[in-house]
Amino acid sequence: MLVAQDFACLICKTGFAEIGKPPCIDHSHKTGAVRGLLCHGCNVGLGFFNDDVVIMQNAIEYILSFESNKPDVII
């Protein structure tokens, strides 16, 4: 699996050697099937979003809304 993924996280594409930590084995919480190898950050991110595609899409739209319209107030 490491070779097939070119030794990099399937989401952020960062190499595991660059990260300096072993990959996480990502799996579906519904089926238990292994999906691939991820870096810790991407694996935790999916976990926090509970694999909910709608929430992830909302997060993408939220981030993009600030890239095109810079906020007047920086928090």
Rosetta blueprint (number, residue, H / E / L):
1 M L
2 L L
3 V L
4 A L
5 Q L
6 D L
7 F L
8 A E
9 C L
10 L L
11 I L
12 C L
13 K L
14 T L
15 G E
16 F H
17 A H
18 E H
19 I H
20 G L
21 K L
22 P L
23 P L
24 C E
25 I E
26 D E
27 H E
28 S L
29 H L
30 K L
31 T L
32 G L
33 A L
34 V E
35 R E
36 G E
37 L E
38 L E
39 C L
40 H H
41 G H
42 C H
43 N H
44 V H
45 G H
46 L H
47 G H
48 F H
49 F L
50 N L
51 D L
52 D L
53 V H
54 V H
55 I H
56 M H
57 Q H
58 N H
59 A H
60 I H
61 E H
62 Y H
63 I H
64 L H
65 S H
66 F H
67 E H
68 S H
69 N L
70 K L
71 P L
72 D L
73 V L
74 I L
75 I L
